[in-house]
Amino acid sequence: MRVVDCVTLFGCGCVMSRDGWPSVALPTKPLVRADGVIWRDEHGKWRFDPVLSFDDPAAVRLSSDAAVVAIGLCDPGVFQAAEAQSDGGNRHEL
């Protein structure tokens, strides 16, 4: 008996490291105050809450690697195209 056929995560950030390694970040959501305003940190940037987390850092790396492989199967050149458009370390929507 199969319990889970597949998992679909929405809102994951795809990032190329400065060394050219792709990774996929776990999804987050903005922290919203009771008055509907998004919380900001001391630098004025939005604060985010995780939607999904793993207790083991190795599991985070494995989930990222699996997502990179899955995205690469759907669009084999997507990470090379993203790398060519920047000098690395930037967030890309894929």
Buried (B, 14 or more C-beta within 10 A) or exposed (E): EEEEEEEEEEEBBBBBEEEEBBBBBBBBEEBEEEEEEEEEEEEEEEEBEEEEEEEEEEEBEEBBBEBBEEBBEEEEEBBEEBBEEEEEEEEBEB
